[in-house]
Amino acid sequence: MSNGTHAEILALGARWAAAEQHGDTATLDELAVTDFRLVGPFGFVLDKAQWLDRYRSGTLVTSSLVWDDVTVRDFGNTAVAIGRQTQRASYQGQPVDGQFRVTQVFVHDGGRWALASLHLSQAAPPGRPASPGGAE
């Protein structure tokens, strides 16, 4: 992978994390492709409008979001970032704090990198046996 692609994806991911934390729908809209999809930690699927509307309506409020432990793989016009998302947030007034593994698919679209898909999985709770190979 080129260092340039790695740096671009990390910078884009940092912009995404900040925009999610601040409910900045204009930036999220800019960062994502038109046909964006999110798969949530319980298997629900949101299109781009549904993803953004959670913030516009005030249904989802994120007070803290940290995106770290990120690895990036470059496949030419596609890049995949796998990281950890730790958040303090509420959905419909109920806490949805947690730590998640997040997989982001970025595509080189119109001369720029853009977020095509995001998939969240809950991190294993403490005391749970490690997965085969030792990684969680």
Secondary structure, 3 states (H helix, E strand, C coil): CCHHHHHHHHHHHHHHHHHHHHCCHHHHHHHEEEEEEEECCCCCEEEHHHHHHHHHCCCEEEEEEEEEEEEEEECCCEEEEEEEEEEEEEECCEECCEEEEEEEEEEEECCEEEEEEEEEEECCCCCCCCCCCCCC
